[in-house]
């Protein structure tokens, strides 16, 4: 997006990518359908972003859901909005959109360099490691879009943070976001690995979330778990309501019925019609199970024992990177004139659902508009 914006402003543009081909993380996002944005009123849409610097918020106001949809259609790609408001290409993958986008860049005269890894500054120029050896490039401006610290195999390893810190840029340590939870399961849970869990509510930090997640060998994963990442990072406790559509009194009434010779687990399963996933979670996190009125309360507020978020490289996204105060209103680094940053390099957080891609597109465009103005001696 930065390259397209700079080229449209009349600049000669080179895109340098450390990977053998462009857009690898974009293509990975497309494996789940390429959720480009969420079709929502701008005020509601903006509410999903937390901790972002003001220039990033300004970029979103300038290039929000409506603008993203118009841009995609302009590339000849049909889109649709799902029942949840999430916007997808009709093709349900990223490759057609990426091909059309790269063709547009070629038409605009943008040059591409692959297997070029940025190494920092040298004598006022930009130093790259390339297949032909070190190369220095002199440029009026540069937009860095080096990603966060997850999905290392796709290029975003976060190694740049030390390079920028060495240039005097204030940074914030990386942390996982939109990540699963690590759980050390007892052996009897192995039979439930891969089981989806539906019909629960997650409570953390005074907020309630509904969504499906999966019991995996590593813990709890999936879209229903990801939204609680900020609360887990903050140290909040997580509880599960296994019967969110039943009031406590109804749960208590069902559990109070005589169980005869049935085991406690079978009694709970039959009384509440619990599926294996929810029952397994109760039997794991709820022990020792009370056999009095407190059992209903345990079902309605099951404390989840976990070992924190999964490692950085498994996270969908990361927070941390360039500190909010380290950039000006155009996303230029205060410590390095002419160098701008965009995307996950900045310290901001948002859930899945198109917010991440929209944020990257908007900040890339915003940084490039201001970079072009800087190069041309003007203002946006």
Secondary structure, 3 states (H helix, E strand, C coil): CHHHHHHHCCCCCEEEECCCCCCHHHHHHHHHCCEEEECCCHHHHHCCCECCCHHHHHHHHHCCHHHHHHHHHHCCCCEEECCCCEEEECCCCCHHHHHHHHHHHHHCCCEEEECCEEEEEECCEEEEEECCEEEEECCCCEEECCCCCCCHHHCCCCCHHHHHHHCCCCEEEEEEECCCEECCCCHHHHHHCCEEECCCEEEECCEEEECCEEEECCEEECHHHHCCHHHHHCCCCEEEECCCCCCHHHHHHHHCCCCCCCCHHHHHHHHHCCCHHHHHHHHHHCCCCCCCCHHHHHHHCEECCCCCECCHHHCCEEEEEECHHHECCCCEECCCCCEEECHHHECCECCCCCHHHHHHHHHHHHHHHHHHHHHCCCCC
